[in-house]
Amino acid sequence: MESPGIFESRVKLTDLQIAIEKIRAEIGKLVVGQNDMIDLLITAMFSGGHVLLEGVPGVAKTLTAKLMARTIHTGFSRISFTPDLMPSDVIGTLVFNAKNTEFEFKKGPIFSNIVLTDEINRAPAKTQAALFEVMEERQVTVDGKTYPMSAPFMIIATQNPIEHEGTYRLPEAQLDRFLFKVKVDYPTKEQEIMMLTGYHSRNDLNDITTVSPVLSVAEVNEFQKRIRGIHIEPNLINYISDIIHHTRHNKSLYLGASPRAAIAILSASKAYAAINGRDFVTPEDIQFVTYPILRHRIMLTAEKEMEGIHADDVIKQIIQGIEVPR
């Protein structure tokens, strides 16, 4: 790999870097810390993936998602998932037009660019299943007719890990369609002091109108195309395959990762390299994105769950057990 001092960029990233810093600065007006969550949201947007944010109430999951949407000149919609939510409330429904005596399709809130689905696990399986097609194929089929989504299209879902009453487990097929599952933790004491100080200086307000758009839809689409050209060495492609292969033959796992997970690591590592100013992927890029990509795609054996082992523990063990290519 070329020395950093003499490396010549193969993909132009200067304007992307400027845009990334602007996005971080705009979100930072109201959100303190949560740097990994913000970077993973940006990575997902530029690699064309969806994100599941999991954390207890009050750790800025919804706020960060709304601010992320505000940094782009694009469409935004929000759907609160509840037990009585129907599929038609999400994708839309056929409405009879008395003037021409025909049924017309009235689009639902899913028809936007960035869609925030609050408490996604509160809706029953039939409503969650309404997202299968749109998450994977970026289209909705109603009454035999297909309606494509406008690019960029991204779903940001939230869920509470500790609340089980009145919730429904997300189907494995739907979980696999999320690029990342991001665990949103509590802030540090220093970050919480900064948050309180900022909130006090804003007169106890979180005014999202102070966050301004910094990117157009055309720019997002252009950056997505450019990021696909990020260079990755053949030995790093083998490294990704090794990680995925080890999940399928690990005694701690009942279910390993799918080929979709391997593609996700490839795409996300390119995007993460780009937002950090590099037009080539490093092993560290792959390792960083592997945790949020695999933690919702693998299943522990019953014995390991009873022992209190977590998915991240097994992922760490797998990564540490594979020789890092250099």
Backbone hydrogen bonds, N-H to C=O, Kabsch-Sander energy under -0.5 kcal/mol:
donor,donor_aa,acceptor,acceptor_aa,energy
6,I,3,S,-1.4
7,F,3,S,-0.9
9,S,7,F,-0.5
17,Q,13,L,-2.8
18,I,14,T,-2.0
19,A,15,D,-2.0
20,I,16,L,-2.5
21,E,17,Q,-2.2
22,K,18,I,-1.9
23,I,19,A,-2.3
24,R,20,I,-2.6
25,A,21,E,-2.2
26,E,22,K,-2.5
27,I,23,I,-2.6
28,G,24,R,-2.2
29,K,26,E,-1.1
30,L,27,I,-1.6
31,V,27,I,-2.2
32,V,30,L,-0.5
38,I,34,Q,-2.2
39,D,35,N,-2.7
40,L,36,D,-2.5
41,L,37,M,-2.2
42,I,38,I,-2.3
43,T,39,D,-2.6
44,A,40,L,-2.6
45,M,41,L,-2.3
46,F,42,I,-2.2
47,S,43,T,-1.2
48,G,44,A,-0.6
48,G,45,M,-0.7
49,G,44,A,-2.8
51,V,155,I,-2.4
52,L,180,F,-2.6
53,L,51,V,-0.6
53,L,157,A,-3.7
54,E,52,L,-0.6
54,E,182,V,-3.0
55,G,159,Q,-1.8
59,V,56,V,-0.9
64,T,60,A,-1.9
65,A,61,K,-2.0
66,K,62,T,-2.4
67,L,63,L,-2.4
68,M,64,T,-2.6
69,A,65,A,-1.9
70,R,66,K,-1.7
71,T,67,L,-1.1
71,T,68,M,-0.6
72,I,69,A,-1.3
73,H,215,L,-3.4
74,T,72,I,-2.2
77,S,114,I,-1.9
79,I,116,L,-3.2
81,F,79,I,-0.8
81,F,118,D,-2.3
85,L,82,T,-1.8
89,D,86,M,-1.2
90,V,86,M,-0.6
90,V,87,P,-1.3
91,I,87,P,-2.6
92,G,88,S,-1.1
93,T,106,K,-1.7
95,V,104,E,-3.6
97,N,102,E,-3.3
98,A,96,F,-0.7
101,T,97,N,-1.1
102,E,97,N,-1.1
104,E,95,V,-3.4
106,K,93,T,-3.2
106,K,104,E,-0.6
107,K,105,F,-0.7
108,G,91,I,-1.6
110,I,90,V,-2.0
111,F,108,G,-1.8
112,S,110,I,-2.0
114,I,75,G,-2.0
115,V,113,N,-0.5
115,V,154,M,-2.8
116,L,77,S,-2.7
116,L,114,I,-0.5
117,T,115,V,-0.6
117,T,156,I,-2.3
118,D,79,I,-2.2
118,D,116,L,-0.7
120,I,117,T,-0.6
120,I,158,T,-2.3
122,R,119,E,-2.1
123,A,120,I,-1.1
127,T,124,P,-0.8
128,Q,124,P,-2.1
129,A,125,A,-2.6
130,A,127,T,-0.7
131,L,128,Q,-1.7
132,F,129,A,-1.2
135,M,131,L,-2.4
136,E,132,F,-1.7
137,E,133,E,-3.1
138,R,134,V,-0.9
140,V,147,Y,-2.0
142,V,140,V,-0.6
142,V,145,K,-2.6
145,K,142,V,-2.0
147,Y,140,V,-3.1
149,M,138,R,-2.4
154,M,113,N,-2.8
156,I,115,V,-2.9
156,I,154,M,-0.5
157,A,51,V,-3.0
157,A,155,I,-0.6
158,T,117,T,-2.2
159,Q,53,L,-1.9
164,H,162,I,-0.6
167,T,164,H,-1.7
168,Y,121,N,-4.1
174,Q,171,P,-0.6
175,L,171,P,-2.4
176,D,172,E,-2.2
177,R,174,Q,-1.2
178,F,175,L,-1.7
179,L,50,H,-1.4
179,L,177,R,-0.5
180,F,50,H,-1.7
181,K,292,P,-2.2
182,V,52,L,-2.8
182,V,180,F,-0.5
183,K,181,K,-0.5
184,V,54,E,-3.0
184,V,182,V,-0.6
185,D,183,K,-0.7
192,E,188,T,-2.4
193,I,189,K,-2.1
194,M,190,E,-2.1
195,M,191,Q,-2.4
196,L,192,E,-2.5
197,T,193,I,-2.5
198,G,194,M,-2.4
199,Y,195,M,-2.5
200,H,196,L,-2.4
201,S,197,T,-2.1
202,R,198,G,-1.2
203,N,200,H,-1.7
204,D,199,Y,-2.2
205,L,199,Y,-0.6
207,D,205,L,-0.5
208,I,206,N,-1.0
210,T,207,D,-1.7
211,V,208,I,-1.6
212,S,210,T,-0.5
214,V,71,T,-3.3
215,L,71,T,-1.5
217,V,73,H,-0.6
220,V,216,S,-2.1
221,N,217,V,-2.6
222,E,218,A,-2.1
223,F,219,E,-2.7
224,Q,220,V,-2.3
225,K,221,N,-1.8
226,R,222,E,-2.3
227,I,223,F,-2.5
228,R,224,Q,-1.1
229,G,226,R,-1.4
230,I,227,I,-2.0
231,H,279,D,-2.5
236,L,233,E,-1.0
237,I,233,E,-1.5
238,N,234,P,-2.1
239,Y,235,N,-1.3
240,I,236,L,-2.1
241,S,237,I,-2.1
242,D,238,N,-2.5
243,I,239,Y,-2.1
244,I,240,I,-2.3
245,H,241,S,-2.8
246,H,242,D,-2.3
247,T,243,I,-1.2
248,R,244,I,-0.9
248,R,245,H,-0.7
249,H,246,H,-0.7
250,N,247,T,-0.6
251,K,249,H,-0.5
253,L,250,N,-1.7
254,Y,299,M,-3.2
255,L,299,M,-1.6
261,A,258,S,-1.1
262,A,258,S,-1.1
263,I,259,P,-2.1
264,A,260,R,-2.1
265,I,261,A,-2.3
266,L,262,A,-2.0
267,S,263,I,-2.7
268,A,264,A,-2.9
269,S,265,I,-2.3
270,K,266,L,-1.4
271,A,267,S,-2.0
272,Y,268,A,-2.8
273,A,269,S,-2.0
274,A,270,K,-2.2
275,I,271,A,-2.4
276,N,272,Y,-0.7
276,N,273,A,-0.6
277,G,274,A,-1.9
278,R,273,A,-2.7
281,V,231,H,-2.2
285,D,282,T,-0.5
286,I,282,T,-1.6
287,Q,283,P,-2.5
288,F,284,E,-2.3
289,V,285,D,-2.0
290,T,286,I,-1.5
291,Y,287,Q,-0.9
293,I,289,V,-1.3
294,L,290,T,-2.5
295,R,291,Y,-2.3
297,R,294,L,-1.8
298,I,294,L,-1.5
299,M,255,L,-2.0
301,T,252,S,-2.2
305,E,301,T,-2.1
306,M,302,A,-2.1
307,E,303,E,-1.3
308,G,305,E,-1.3
309,I,304,K,-2.3
313,D,310,H,-0.7
314,V,310,H,-1.4
315,I,311,A,-2.4
316,K,312,D,-2.4
317,Q,313,D,-2.0
318,I,314,V,-2.4
319,I,315,I,-2.6
320,Q,316,K,-2.6
321,G,317,Q,-1.2
322,I,319,I,-1.2
